[in-house]
Amino acid sequence: MVNPISQQLAALSASILANSKPELASLPKSAVVQINAPGLGGSFLPFSAGGLGHYPFYYENPNDLSFETNTYNWINSNLKNNLPPIRQDDGYFTNYFLQVFSCLTYYLSSADRQTLQNASAAAFNEQMELLQEWETVFGSIPAGGGQQPIDTVLAVICGTWAKPAIQPAALHKAANLQALLNQMPEKAASILQPLQNFLTAIDPVIPLINTTTRNSGLIKKVLAALKRPSLENGAVLASDQKLYPAYRVMPALPAQVAALNSDAQSIELDFLVSSMDNGQVQVSMQGANPFPMELQELFVIWKEGVGNLFTQILSLAGGSLKVEASFSGLSQVNIEPVVFDPVTGSNWYWIDPIVEAINNTGTNKTGFQFAPAPDVDFTEKGPFGYISALAISRVPTFRLFAPNSDLQPVILNPSLSGDVSLSFLNAMGGESANPYLLKSYTCPVANSSSTSPMYGGIELVPLQNDTLMGPGSVAWVHGVQTSFPASGN
């Protein structure tokens, strides 16, 4: 079940983003996938922060420009499923990708295997004729360093009988072998006909052989990038000084920081908290029926040696407290795995063979197939997915007050005010708790004129918002877009 507060936040975030018009000129085209330019937005699903907390957006280590490991682990986390609220799982998407890719093979249909077998039989006979004629002319087959005799013969022909040297494929395409082999020894003229016969026999299956060899080689390169990440195969150096398969985060970090520091777009959320029995509170907010929550799941203001100050504040307010939450710097971040380049053999994300293998399951088609089938649910009900976009803001500033009640005793008590740690919606506690400053806030008495007396409230200001310029800085996630790339949707 989606928490109504989280749902309200996600709806507000998506609405504001969908109607915004930020400048897109500086963003790469890949940054606006799933987004209707010129406005950022789209449909955002509610997000439930788990053990990894909210998004540690500061992904670039300022000392050596390495990728912050905690950010990498956050974006590489696979998803439990595509059911809102979206939750991250305990595993990593790259590990699932490796598991699946390790099951891939390039398969030939029965008909293509028969074609290859027939051609191989015919080519074998012609190959023997060619090798015998070579031995008759030259006395022996050249040493091949472990290669097959036919391969060493073809290597000599391509490397020394033509100037400049040619590749074996040129032999198959040649309309006139004698003209192509312009450096052929005179005594080797009798070899031309057996060579031509061998090429003619093998020509029909050259495309099959080349395609099988090429795709099998590409599978090995992707597996190498996943198993043994290196700078040569496109890996990213993380702040723990280890290499990992690369992701791309957009926009660049300076643009992210600027967007988060901007007050151009923000979300204001108000709700009323009322005491109930058994450690629960009732939450009332516009657009939703009142609903109960565990107090510890809603709000924890932790003060070392004191405990949860929110309980004391709620009691001081007479059991009814108004909370205003302000989320500034609303913006969007896009995340994508770096796509495998078959030309250079770098990077790792090559989804097409996986999709083809899924579609070929149970068929006798030439193409990518699974052998064996991986134990992975590729649908949106399974874990084979990742977060592709985030609606984020600065972590919220809170104001707490109660009509006609003064919360100054909390502020005036030096053991209670000052630096605290805060958890909201059970998502900012534990090791990822955000440091806040608890201070006084003066607000007008409800339903009164501007000349009426004032009463004291409490303001909770996140300390990281002073700079937003360091590793470990966290942005609040209002909603996400997801990718389940092999689901067929």
Secondary structure, DSSP 8 states (H G I E B T S, - for coil): ---HHHHHHHHHHHHHHHT-----TTS-GGGGTTS-TTS-----B-B---TT-SB----B-TTT--B-HHHHHHHTEEES-SSSSB-EEEEEHHHHHHHHHTTEEEE--HHHHHHHHHHHHHHHHHHHHHHHHHHHHHSS----TT--HHHHHHHHHHHHSSSS---HHHHHH-S-HHHH-TT--GGGGGGHHHHHHHHHHHGGGHHHHHHHHHHHHHHHHHHHHHHS--TTTT-EEBTTS-EE--EEEES-HHHHHHHHH--SSEEEEEEEEEE-STTEEEEEETTEEEEEEEHHHHEEEEETTTEEHHHHHHHHTTTEEEEEEEEE--EEEEEEE-B-BTTTTB--B--HHHHHHHHHTTS--SEEEESS--S---STTSS--EEEEEEEEE--EEEEEBTTB--HHHHH-TTTSEEEEEEETT-S-GGG-EEEEEEEEEEE-TT--TTS-EEEEEEEEEGGGGT--STT--EEEEEEEEE-TTS--
